[in-house]
């Protein structure tokens, strides 16, 4: 059911510094910051030959990323995202398998403009997991 790894998301306390580190120290192609108010984050995508890194920074006072950074002030891996062909079929299969979809279970539009869902980390070996329809 799952396809390729779409991205690994890293919460960062300083988006500019993290972007510069990837650009200058690692020589990566770094995208422009983009605000995602529906998700409470500002994101920057780092393009790699085989996947992407998504840098996440809080946007607004109610950002879920702020809570993550409060617990992990230096930042850290926030979630992994896998591609699926049909988000509804994937959701239904996963729920039938006993996995919990966060929120109301309905896909939301993610940073790539495509439907996404998140699976509860307690059901995924301690890892917040995003599925994105491609």
SULNORLIN-V226712 format. One line per field, one symbol per residue. phi: phi as a letter, one per 30 degrees, with the letter a starting at -180 (. if undefined). psi: psi as a letter, one per 20 degrees, with the letter a starting at -180 (. if undefined). A space follows every 10 residues. Layout:
BEGIN
phi: ???
psi: ???
END
This chain:
BEGIN
phi: .dcdddaccb dbdbdddddd dddddciddc dddbdbedci bcbbccccdc abccdcbebj dcdddddddd dbedjldcac bcdbdbdddd eddddddjdc cdididdcdc dcibdbbbce ddcbhicdbc cbdc
psi: gqbrpgrppp pqhogggggh ghgghikqop rqqppmhhik qpqppoprhi aqpoppqqor hkphhggghh hmhiarpgrq pqqqhohggg gggghhijqp pqbjipqrpa hjjqpqqqqp hhilkjpppp ppp.
END
